[in-house]
């Protein structure tokens, strides 16, 4: 699963730690998602999309 988290973080100028605290996970979880090593739960994907003001489809893709 591909994602745009790193790009969205860069736009907002926030660290992995900042994002992790905002959505209630560890920095390591954000790192793993960004690097395709972890697929977030539906709940976490929704939290991330709400944080960035994007749809889940805008943040994540299956290709």
MMTF fields as JSON, N, C-alpha, C and O atoms, coordinates in Angstrom:
{
  "mmtfVersion": "1.0.0",
  "mmtfProducer": "UNKNOWN",
  "numBonds": 251,
  "numAtoms": 252,
  "numGroups": 63,
  "numChains": 1,
  "numModels": 1,
  "chainsPerModel": [1],
  "groupsPerChain": [63],
  "chainIdList": ["A"],
  "bondAtomList": [4, 2, 8, 6, 12, 10, 16, 14, 20, 18, 24, 22, 28, 26, 32, 30, 36, 34, 40, 38, 44, 42, 48, 46, 52, 50, 56, 54, 60, 58, 64, 62, 68, 66, 72, 70, 76, 74, 80, 78, 84, 82, 88, 86, 92, 90, 96, 94, 100, 98, 104, 102, 108, 106, 112, 110, 116, 114, 120, 118, 124, 122, 128, 126, 132, 130, 136, 134, 140, 138, 144, 142, 148, 146, 152, 150, 156, 154, 160, 158, 164, 162, 168, 166, 172, 170, 176, 174, 180, 178, 184, 182, 188, 186, 192, 190, 196, 194, 200, 198, 204, 202, 208, 206, 212, 210, 216, 214, 220, 218, 224, 222, 228, 226, 232, 230, 236, 234, 240, 238, 244, 242, 248, 246],
  "bondOrderList": [1, 1, 1, 1, 1, 1, 1, 1, 1, 1, 1, 1, 1, 1, 1, 1, 1, 1, 1, 1, 1, 1, 1, 1, 1, 1, 1, 1, 1, 1, 1, 1, 1, 1, 1, 1, 1, 1, 1, 1, 1, 1, 1, 1, 1, 1, 1, 1, 1, 1, 1, 1, 1, 1, 1, 1, 1, 1, 1, 1, 1, 1],
  "groupList": [{"groupName": "UNK", "atomNameList": ["N", "CA", "C", "O"], "elementList": ["N", "C", "C", "O"], "formalChargeList": [0, 0, 0, 0], "bondAtomList": [1, 0, 2, 1, 3, 2], "bondOrderList": [1, 1, 2], "singleLetterCode": "X", "chemCompType": "L-PEPTIDE LINKING"}],
  "groupTypeList": [0, 0, 0, 0, 0, 0, 0, 0, 0, 0, 0, 0, 0, 0, 0, 0, 0, 0, 0, 0, 0, 0, 0, 0, 0, 0, 0, 0, 0, 0, 0, 0, 0, 0, 0, 0, 0, 0, 0, 0, 0, 0, 0, 0, 0, 0, 0, 0, 0, 0, 0, 0, 0, 0, 0, 0, 0, 0, 0, 0, 0, 0, 0],
  "groupIdList": [1, 2, 3, 4, 5, 6, 7, 8, 9, 10, 11, 12, 13, 14, 15, 16, 17, 18, 19, 20, 21, 22, 23, 24, 25, 26, 27, 28, 29, 30, 31, 32, 33, 34, 35, 36, 37, 38, 39, 40, 41, 42, 43, 44, 45, 46, 47, 48, 49, 50, 51, 52, 53, 54, 55, 56, 57, 58, 59, 60, 61, 62, 63],
  "secStructList": [7, 3, 3, 7, 2, 2, 2, 2, 2, 2, 2, 2, 6, 7, 7, 2, 2, 2, 2, 2, 2, 2, 2, 6, 1, 7, 2, 2, 2, 2, 2, 2, 2, 2, 6, 6, 1, 7, 7, 7, 7, 2, 2, 2, 2, 2, 2, 2, 2, 2, 2, 2, 6, 7, 7, 2, 2, 2, 2, 3, 3, 7, 7],
  "xCoordList": [0.853, 0.0, 0.898, 1.794, 0.641, 1.387, 0.642, -0.571, 1.402, 0.759, 1.504, 2.638, 0.845, 1.392, 1.673, 1.74, 1.836, 2.027, 3.268, 3.221, 4.375, 5.617, 5.434, 5.893, 4.762, 4.508, 3.618, 3.905, 2.555, 1.634, 2.306, 2.046, 3.172, 3.923, 4.826, 4.947, 5.459, 6.348, 5.579, 6.055, 4.396, 3.563, 3.229, 3.275, 2.89, 2.531, 3.752, 3.643, 4.929, 6.187, 6.114, 6.43, 5.693, 5.634, 6.505, 6.766, 6.941, 7.768, 6.89, 5.682, 7.529, 6.812, 6.282, 5.164, 7.074, 6.654, 5.416, 4.485, 5.409, 4.242, 2.984, 1.929, 3.103, 1.954, 1.509, 0.315, 2.461, 2.146, 1.36, 0.358, 1.813, 1.116, -0.288, -1.225, -0.436, -1.739, -2.774, -3.964, -2.322, -3.278, -3.219, -3.951, -2.352, -2.347, -1.614, -2.023, -0.524, 0.308, 1.767, 2.086, 2.645, 4.068, 4.704, 4.165, 5.848, 6.599, 6.994, 7.02, 7.299, 7.694, 6.56, 6.81, 5.32, 4.171, 4.091, 3.866, 4.272, 4.249, 5.376, 5.166, 6.567, 7.706, 7.37, 7.626, 6.799, 6.472, 5.409, 5.492, 4.421, 3.397, 4.03, 3.794, 4.826, 5.452, 6.338, 6.459, 6.952, 7.864, 7.215, 7.907, 5.893, 5.16, 5.335, 5.059, 5.788, 5.998, 4.792, 4.728, 3.834, 2.657, 1.461, 1.537, 0.374, -0.869, -1.748, -2.079, -2.129, -2.913, -4.31, -4.876, -4.849, -6.237, -7.148, -6.721, -8.382, -9.359, -9.46, -9.499, -9.501, -9.602, -8.421, -8.605, -7.213, -6.03, -6.008, -5.644, -6.393, -6.449, -7.43, -7.168, -8.548, -9.529, -8.992, -9.224, -8.28, -7.675, -6.659, -6.621, -5.84, -4.831, -5.493, -5.058, -6.525, -7.196, -7.859, -7.831, -8.448, -9.057, -7.989, -8.196, -6.864, -5.778, -5.311, -5.108, -5.142, -4.635, -5.735, -5.439, -7.0, -8.093, -8.168, -8.541, -7.811, -7.82, -8.701, -9.001, -9.111, -9.831, -8.831, -7.64, -9.31, -8.442, -7.843, -6.668, -8.653, -8.166, -7.07, -6.216, -7.088, -6.033, -4.718, -3.638, -4.817, -3.614, -3.053, -1.837, -3.935, -3.52, -4.017, -5.111, -3.195, -3.619, -3.097, -2.097, -3.757, -3.37, -2.274, -1.671, -2.006, -0.983, 0.406, 1.361],
  "yCoordList": [-1.178, 0.0, 1.24, 1.376, 2.121, 3.372, 4.443, 4.367, 5.441, 6.53, 7.832, 7.844, 8.914, 10.26, 10.937, 12.164, 10.174, 10.784, 11.666, 12.776, 11.176, 11.956, 13.301, 14.332, 13.285, 14.513, 15.455, 16.647, 14.923, 15.758, 16.323, 17.461, 15.523, 16.039, 17.188, 18.183, 17.051, 18.103, 19.39, 20.483, 19.252, 20.43, 21.155, 22.383, 20.38, 20.974, 21.296, 21.941, 20.83, 21.041, 20.472, 21.15, 19.219, 18.557, 17.304, 16.733, 16.895, 15.699, 14.465, 14.555, 13.317, 12.067, 12.068, 11.616, 12.572, 12.611, 13.49, 13.116, 14.654, 15.554, 14.863, 14.937, 14.193, 13.5, 12.352, 12.158, 11.604, 10.474, 10.934, 10.32, 12.001, 12.529, 13.005, 12.827, 13.604, 14.136, 13.037, 13.245, 11.865, 10.785, 9.644, 8.662, 9.769, 8.797, 7.495, 6.441, 7.56, 6.373, 6.726, 7.866, 5.745, 6.007, 6.546, 6.384, 7.185, 7.667, 6.499, 6.623, 5.37, 4.191, 3.714, 3.224, 3.858, 3.479, 4.359, 3.858, 5.66, 6.579, 6.223, 6.186, 5.963, 5.56, 4.307, 4.247, 3.314, 2.047, 2.237, 1.612, 3.084, 3.348, 4.04, 3.642, 5.066, 5.808, 4.921, 5.154, 3.914, 3.044, 1.754, 0.845, 1.669, 0.528, -0.76, -1.842, -0.658, -1.84, -2.154, -3.216, -1.224, -1.377, -0.753, 0.373, -1.479, -0.945, -0.508, -1.323, 0.762, 1.249, 0.655, 0.275, 0.582, 0.155, 1.201, 2.316, 0.832, 1.782, 3.003, 4.138, 2.764, 3.873, 4.828, 6.045, 4.284, 5.142, 5.865, 7.04, 5.18, 5.833, 7.007, 8.054, 6.823, 7.909, 9.064, 10.228, 8.757, 9.811, 10.604, 11.832, 9.906, 10.575, 11.441, 12.568, 10.933, 11.719, 12.965, 14.036, 12.824, 13.98, 15.002, 16.204, 14.539, 15.448, 16.289, 17.497, 15.646, 16.359, 17.019, 17.763, 16.754, 17.326, 16.75, 17.438, 15.485, 14.772, 13.538, 13.109, 12.972, 11.709, 10.578, 10.746, 9.443, 8.27, 7.929, 7.577, 8.033, 7.735, 8.697, 8.322, 9.915, 10.864, 10.537, 10.832, 9.932, 9.578, 8.21, 8.016, 7.258, 5.875, 5.342, 5.682, 4.497, 3.83, 2.4, 2.105, 1.522, 0.116, -0.16, -1.233, 0.757, 0.514, 0.874, 0.722],
  "zCoordList": [0.0, 0.0, 0.0, 0.833, -0.935, -1.003, -0.207, -0.011, 0.246, 0.973, 0.73, 0.252, 1.068, 0.898, 2.234, 2.295, 3.291, 4.608, 4.662, 5.192, 4.115, 4.163, 3.463, 3.956, 2.312, 1.556, 2.365, 2.472, 2.924, 3.71, 4.957, 5.348, 5.577, 6.739, 6.322, 7.038, 5.162, 4.666, 4.399, 4.704, 3.832, 3.558, 4.855, 4.92, 5.892, 7.191, 8.051, 9.095, 7.588, 8.323, 9.739, 10.716, 9.824, 11.122, 11.1, 10.041, 12.258, 12.382, 12.52, 12.736, 12.391, 12.639, 14.068, 14.316, 15.004, 16.405, 16.588, 17.301, 15.947, 16.029, 15.524, 16.154, 14.388, 13.808, 14.707, 14.933, 15.208, 16.083, 17.314, 17.68, 17.939, 19.118, 18.757, 19.535, 17.591, 17.183, 16.964, 17.201, 16.51, 16.216, 17.228, 17.102, 18.228, 19.325, 19.064, 19.551, 18.293, 18.067, 18.338, 18.673, 18.191, 18.398, 17.119, 16.024, 17.277, 16.125, 15.229, 14.005, 15.851, 15.088, 14.175, 13.073, 14.638, 13.816, 12.571, 11.47, 12.741, 11.6, 10.635, 9.423, 11.163, 10.337, 9.532, 8.329, 10.197, 9.536, 8.451, 7.394, 8.697, 7.685, 6.481, 5.34, 6.731, 5.637, 4.769, 3.567, 5.365, 4.64, 4.153, 3.696, 4.247, 3.719, 4.5, 3.981, 5.735, 6.569, 7.447, 8.066, 7.5, 8.349, 7.649, 7.157, 7.608, 7.041, 8.207, 9.068, 8.246, 9.379, 9.426, 8.401, 10.622, 10.782, 10.15, 9.85, 9.957, 9.411, 10.319, 9.844, 11.617, 12.57, 12.445, 12.425, 12.362, 12.244, 10.904, 10.841, 9.835, 8.519, 8.54, 7.949, 9.218, 9.331, 10.174, 9.846, 11.25, 12.076, 11.267, 11.342, 10.498, 9.676, 8.609, 8.37, 7.976, 6.945, 7.542, 6.936, 8.717, 9.386, 9.762, 9.599, 10.258, 10.662, 9.474, 9.603, 8.321, 7.154, 6.321, 5.385, 6.654, 5.881, 4.475, 3.525, 4.357, 3.082, 3.226, 4.34, 2.1, 2.17, 2.359, 2.1, 2.803, 2.94, 1.581, 1.486, 0.531, -0.818, -1.279, -2.082, -0.785, -1.127, -0.412, -0.923, 0.761, 1.524, 1.172, 1.169, 0.873, 0.669, -0.665, -1.116, -1.296, -2.528, -2.526, -1.872, -3.242, -3.28, -4.299, -4.27, -5.178, -6.206, -5.754, -6.515]
}
